Amino acid sequence: MENRTNSTKSTVEAGLISAIIVVLMLITGYVPMIAFLGTLILPIPVAILYLRHNFKVTLTAIIVSTIITAMLFNPIQAALSALSFGFTGLVFGYSIRKNKSINFTLIILTLASLLAIVINFLITILIIQKTSITGFFTTTVNQFNDMMKETIPMVKELYVKAGMTEEQINQSLSVFNMLTPQYILNFLAAALIMQSIVSSFVNYAVSRAVLRRFGYNLKKFTPFTEFYINSFIGALIVMPVPLGVLLSAKNIPIGKPILVSGQVIMQFAFLLVGISVVSYYLKNRFKLTNAIITIIVIFLALNPMFGTILVYLGLIDMLFDFRKINPNRILKK
């Protein structure tokens, strides 16, 4: 009798969750401007259903909602959307149920988001648009360049009115000449990874705020002033750079994208650590307010010279742990 009651309860809740997912998918489908908001909200009902029941019930709800959305809207779009929020929601629910650390949760959310983005990207290009990756970027860049050819004369006119010299104008517009399919491909991996990282943090923050109302207490983020990179993660971040150099030296085509994307990710990661170190001392040593600290670090990060110093500061902090917050630091006294 009890098993039948539980079965009925899970069926009802799965049906309700499926209905919620269908509504959210249709809203994000018909109103593209809030599509990003939908990607943040859709994993939440999946995670809740997984926490309250099990993988089988949750997967059934995802499949049912996908089929209904496919019938009402667009089959391919429904499948791609389900792949994204379904995988993320299941991974998130698993982490909460197993009481995993926030670092573990963020890492697997990032990996899940990255996998979903890559699959969506490949399906969209290879199956829906039926073109190659290079062909896709070539078409996109050509369309952008055609648009810029119409826009550049107006931009030049504005620059002239602003009092800029011909040399300054040409230098400002030279960035558009760098925009080639190969240039975009070199940065593609870095862009996808960084998008996944940002998505996982935002997703966790939004989900934590919502799930608290359902009685689930998720762990808080570590204060930014205590952000650090341990030696293992640091090695993973640095590794693509020498690998890219080696492959480029041997004229292997994939070497350049690995090198460029690796440099971007490495600089971004250690820049964040450098900013964290500076923020830590400004807050704890000089007792500055958060507003003043924010202004200072934005100025430092946007300045090319100081930005480079912050990157090296972050790298050195991984070795010496100036704040003594990394229990697994490399150099211990």
N, C-alpha and C positions, 0 to 999 in steps of 0.2 A: 504494500500500500504506500509506504514511504517512498519507494523507488519510483512508483507511478506519479506521486505528487511532485517529486524532484524533476522527473522527466517533463511533466506538464509545465512546471515553472520555467525550466530551461527553454522549452519550445516557445512559450509566450514571450520571454525576454529576448530570445533570438529573433522572433518576429518583430518585436518593437525596435530592436537595434537595427534590423534590416530596413525597416521603414524609415528610420532616422537617417541611415546611410544613403538610401535612395533619394530622399529629399535633399540632403546636402550635396550629393553628386549632381543632381539636376540643377540646383541653384548655381553651383560653380561652373556647370557646363553652359548654362544659358546666360550667365553674367560673368564673362571672362575677367572683369576687373577685380573680382573677389576670389579668383581661382587660388591665389597664394594662401588666402585665409582658409580656404577649404582644405588645402593640404595640411594645415596645422590642426584643424578641428577633426577631420575624418578619422585619424588614427585613434582618437580618444574613445569613441564608442566601441571600437574593436578591442582596445585594451581593457575596458571595463568588462566586456562580455567574457574575455579570456580570464580575468581575475575572478569573476563570479561563477564561471563554469569550467570549461576545458577547451582544449585545442579543437576537438571535433565539432563542438557546438559553434565555436567562433568561425571556423573555416566554412561551415555550412551557411552561416549568416552572410559571410562575405560573398560566397558563390551565388546565393539567392538574390542578394541586393544587386550584384553585378548583372545577372540575367535580366532582372526587372528594368534596370537602368538601360541596358542594351536594347530592350524592346521599346522603351520610351524615348530614348535619345540617340545614342551612337554606339554601336557595338565595340568598335575599336577603342574609342575614347573611354568607354566604360571599363574595358579590360585593362587598359593602361593605368587608369586611375585606381582600380582595385589592386593592381600589382603594387602600386606605390603605397597607398594608405594601409592595405591589408598586411603587407610584409612588415611595415614600420610598426603598426599597431600590435601585431603578434609578438614582435621582438620586445617592444616596450612592456607589454603585459607580462611576458616571461621574466624580464628583469625585475619588475616590481614584486611579482609573486615569489621569486627566489631571493628577494631582499639583497640584490646586488648593489655594489657601491655605485656612487654617482659617476665615477670615472669609467667604470665598466659599462654602465648604461649609456653614457654619451658616446663611447667608442662604438658599441654595436649599433646604436641609432645612426651614427655617421656612416658605418659600413652598409647598413640596410638602406639608408637614403641614397648612398652612392651607387649601390647596385641597382636600385629602382630607377635612378636618373639615367644611368648608362643604358639599361635595357630599353627604357622609354625612348631615349635618344636614338638608339640603333634601329628600333622598330619604326620610329617615325621616318627616319631617313631611308632605310633600306627597303621597307615594305610599303609604307604609306606613300612616300614621295618617289619610291623606286629609283633611287640614284645612289651614287657612292658618296662617302663622307667628303672626299676632296671636291667632288662635283657640287655637293650641297654648299660647301663654304665658298667655292668659286662663284656660284650663282648669287649667294648672299652678299659677298663682297662687291660683285659687279653692280648689283642693285643699289647697294649703299653708295658706291662711287658715282653712279648715275645721279643719285639724289644729291650728293655733295657737289657735283658739277653745277647744279642749279642753285645751290645754297651759297657756295664759296664767293661769288661776286657780291652778294648782300653782306656776307661776313667781312669781306675786304673793305667795303664801304663803311661799315660800322667802325672797323679798326682805324681807318683813315680819319674819320670824324673824332675818334678818341685820341688822335695825335700820335699814333704809332708810326714808326719809320717803315720804309719798304722792306728793309732787312728783318725787322721785328715781325712784320706781317708774314713774310715768307717762312720764317723760322716757326711761327705759331701754326701755320698751315701745313708744314712739312710732315707733321705727325700722320696726316691722312695718307701720305704716300707710302707709309710703312704698313698700312693695312692691306695685307695680302693673305690669300688662303693659307699659305705656309706659316705666316706669322701667327694667325689665329690657331692653327693646329698645334703650334709649339706651346701655346698657353692653355690649350683645351683641358688637359689633365688637371692642371693647377686650378683652373676655374671650376671644374666639376667637384674636385675635392673640397675646395673652400666653400662652395655652395652647400655641400653636404654637411660640413662642419657647422656652418651658420644655421642651417635648417634643423640640425639635431639640437642645438642649444635653444633655439626659439621654440621648437616643438616641445622640449622638456619643460621650459618655463610656462608655456600655455597649458600643457597637460597637468602640470603640478597645481596650477591655480584652479583648474576645473575639478580635478580628482579629489582635492581637499574637501570639496563640498559633498563628495560621496563617501567620506570617511577614510580615504587613503592618504596617509601622510608620507609624501615623497621627501627624500633628503634634499637639503638646501644646497645651492651652489657654494663652492668654496669662494671666499672673498677674493676679488681680483688682485688685491695686494699680496695674496699668498699663492698666486699662480706660478707654477714652475714646470719645467720639463725634466723628467728623470733621464738617466743615461741611456736606458733601453729605447725609450721613445725618441730621444735625441739622435741616437744612432740610426734609427729608421728614417728620421727626417733628413739627416745629412747624406745617407747612403746613395740616393739617386744622383747626387751631383757628381761624385767621382765616377759612378757608373756611366752617366751621360757623357762625361769627358772621354772615358775609355772607348765607348761605342762611337762617338763622333770622330775620334782619332783614327778609328778603323773604317770610317766612311759608311757606317751602318745607318740607314735612314732614320731609325727610331731613336738614335742617340741624341739628336738635337731637341726633340720634344721632351725627352726625359731630363736632359740637362736644364732646359729653360724652365720647365714646370717645377723641377726639383729646386732650382734657385729661388723661384718665386715663393714656394711653400716654406723653404728654409728661412728666407728673410722675413716672411710674415710671422712665422712661429716665434723666432728669436726676438723679433721686434716687439711682440706682445709680452714676452718675458722681460725684456729690457724696460718697457713701459711699466710693467708690474713692479719691478725693483725700484724704479724712480718713485712711483706712487707710494710704495711702502715706506720709504724714507721721508718723503714729503709729509706723509700723514703721521707717522709715528715719531720721527725725529724733530720735524719742524712744526708739527701740529697745524698744518694748513687745512682749510675746508675742502670738501670734495669739489666744489665749483672751481676754486682756484687751481686745484690739482689737475682738473680736467682741461682747463685753459692752457696750463703749462705743458702737459704731455701732448696735447694736440699740436701746439706750436713746435715742440721738439720733433714729433713724428713726421710732420709735414716738411720740416727743413731737411734738405738732402744730407748735409753734413752731420747734424745731430741725429737724424734717422739712422744713418750708418753706425754711429757710435752706439745707439740703443741696440742695434742688431748684435754688435760685438759684445755689449754688456750682457745681453741675454745668453749668448754662447758661453761667456766666461762664468756666468752665474750657474750654468749647468755643471761646471767643473768644481767651483769653489763654494756654491750655496751661501752667498753673503748673508741671507736672512736666517739661515739655519732652520729651514722648514722642510727640507728634503731628507727623509730618513735614510735614503739609499744614495746619497751623493757620492761622487767618485772619490774626491779627495777629502778625507776625514782627518781631523787633528787628533 
